[in-house]
Amino acid sequence: MPKTSPIWEFFTIERKEISQEKNGKTVVSIIETCKCIKCNVEVKHSGNTSNLWDHVQGHHFSNYKRLKLLADGDKSIMSAFKLRRAIPAARLASINRKLITYMITNMKPLNTVSSEAFKAFCAELHPDYTLSAVDSIPDMILLLECKVRELVCQVYFI
């Protein structure tokens, strides 16, 4: 069944096999979880989207409001957000990560992405790409910073 809820813009489905011994036999179960593309947290979805909505509401509230408007069918308001579905969510997340990496490694200011020249450049590359939300950039930078800190902590010094 196709995923029609706008909440799927934030999640990818992951399937895991779990082996358990029962009565001397190995039973393999497949558990389906969803991974948030903004923070990489796994969320159980139990065949519906309630837990996914709860996660976005609790952790990404600015995006929750936008998605809720879309889910409720208010297209006139949503047109102002330029929400487009032509780019798959995982691809969009990858593009955003590369953009953030570029900005960090080249020490570009956050307002770079709000300039008209940058928006025109993005539109030329892919007409359906718009940065999800400029306010999500600090969240993405913080997430990358946490990953870098984890890697630095794993380095053994001699």
N, C-alpha and C positions, 0 to 999 in steps of 0.2 A: 504494500500500500504506500503511495507517495506521501512524503512528509509535507503537509500543506501549511502547518502553523508557522508563523514568522519566527517562532522561538528557535527553529532549527538553523537559523542564520548563525547562532552562537555555539552550536554543538556538532560534534562528529560522533558516530556510533562506533563503539569498540566491543568486540566479542572475545570472551576469554573462556578457555576450556579449563574446567576444574575436575580433577580425578579424585574419587573417594572410594574407600573400601566399604562395601556393604555385604554382609553375609558371605564373606570370602570372595566376592566378585568386585571387580573394578567398574565403577559407574562413572561415566564421563558426562558432566553437565556443561551446558554452554550458558554463560551469564552475559547478558548484554548491559553495558553501561554507556553513558554518554560522557564525552569529555568536552569541557568548556574551552573554546578556542581562545578566550581572553586570558584565562588564568590556569588552564590545564588541570582543573579540579574534576575528578570523576563524580558523576551524579547518576544515581539509579533512576531509571525512568518507568519501570513497571508497566510498560505498554501504554502509558499516557504521558502528557507533558507537564503535569502539576509540579513535580519536583524540579523540572527544568525552569519553569516560571518562578518558583520560589528562590532558586539559586540566583537567577538574574536580578530579581527584585532585591535580594539581600546583598549582592556583591557588585552589581553593575546598574545601579538604580537609574542613572540618566538614560541608559539604553533600554531599561525596562519600560519607562514611560513611552518611549518612541514605539517599541514593539507592541505594547498594549493598545496604543492608538491604531496601529495597523491591524491588529487582530480584531479590534472592534469595528473595523470597516470604515473608518473616517478617512477616506482617500483625499479629500480636499486639504486637510491639515497635513497628511503624510506627503503630499506632493512637495511641500516646502522642505522636507528632509532629504529629498532626492534618493529615496531608498530604491535600489535596483537589485534584481535577483540574477542578472546575467552572469555574474562572477560567483562561482561556488564559494561557500564560506571558508573552506580550508585554503583555497587559493587566495582569497581576500586576506586571510590571516597571515599567510606567507608574504604577501606584498607589503602589508603593514609592518611586519617584523623587519623586512629588508629596509624599508624606509626609516624605521627607528634606528636600526644599526648604522645606516648611512649618517643620520643626524648626529648620533653619539660619536662615531669615530671621526667625523669631520667637524665636530663641535659647532653644529648649526643651531641657531636659536629656535625655540618651539614655534614662534610666529612664522617661520618659513612656510609651513603648510597652509597658512591662511592667506598668503599673498595671491593676488590674481594671476601673476606669472606662473606660480607653481601649479595652480588649479588648471591653467591653460595647458601647461606641460603634461599633466596627468591626463587631461581630456584627449590630448593628441596621442598619447601612448595607448589608452584604452578608454573609449567614450563612456563606458559604464562604471569606471572607477571613481569613487569619491571616498575620501578618508572617512571612516565610519563616524567618528566624532572627534573633534579636535581635543575635547576634554579627556579622551581616552588615552592620549599620548603619554601623559605622566604615568598613568597606570601601567602602560606597556614598558616604559622606561624603568619603572620600579621593579617590574617582574624580571626584566633582563638583568638589572642590578643584583637582584637576589640570586639569580642563576650564576652570575659571575662570582659573587661572594662564596657560594657553595663550592664552585670549582677551586677558588683560591684556598679554601679551607682544606681541600683534599690534597693539596700539594705538600709533599714532604720536603722539609728543608734539611740540608746536610750541614 
